[in-house]
């Protein structure tokens, strides 16, 4: 599923209520840093915090 699609995520989580007695999992395909120009698709940002200036820029790009 598209891990950036909230409707698909909610649907998948709701499906867990219908599954009993066997293990289940969701495989969500995502892009690291999606929506932030200097982070998107760049592995070096995985697990790394932005500095204040980078955070402000990222939040602006995400519409906050």
MARMI-668219 format. One record per residue (C-alpha): residue in one letter; x, y, z. Coordinates in steps of 0.2 Angstrom, whole numbers, padded with zeros to 4 digits, always signed. Layout:
<banus>
aXYZ;...
</banus>
This chain:
<banus>
x+0000+0000+0000;x+0005+0018-0002;x+0011+0023+0016;x+0008+0041+0012;x-0010+0039+0009;x-0020+0041+0025;x-0036+0033+0018;x-0027+0017+0014;x-0018+0017+0031;x-0034+0019+0040;x-0043+0006+0030;x-0028-0007+0033;x-0028-0003+0051;x-0047-0006+0052;x-0045-0023+0043;x-0035-0029+0058;x-0052-0029+0068;x-0058-0042+0056;x-0043-0054+0057;x-0041-0065+0072;x-0030-0080+0077;x-0017-0077+0064;x-0002-0064+0062;x-0005-0049+0051;x+0006-0035+0045;x+0005-0020+0034;x+0018-0017+0021;x+0018+0002+0017;x+0029+0009+0003;x+0035+0026+0008;x+0048+0039+0002;x+0060+0045+0015;x+0057+0064+0018;x+0043+0065+0006;x+0037+0083+0003;x+0053+0091+0009;x+0065+0096-0005;x+0081+0094+0003;x+0076+0077+0012;x+0066+0068+0000;x+0073+0052-0006;x+0090+0055+0003;x+0095+0041+0015;x+0106+0052+0025;x+0091+0060+0033;x+0084+0044+0039;x+0086+0045+0058;x+0094+0062+0058;x+0086+0078+0065;x+0087+0094+0055;x+0094+0110+0063;x+0082+0125+0067;x+0084+0133+0050;x+0081+0116+0041;x+0066+0112+0052;x+0058+0129+0048;x+0061+0126+0029;x+0054+0109+0030;x+0038+0114+0040;x+0035+0128+0027;x+0037+0116+0013;x+0024+0104+0021;x+0012+0119+0024;x+0014+0122+0042;
</banus>
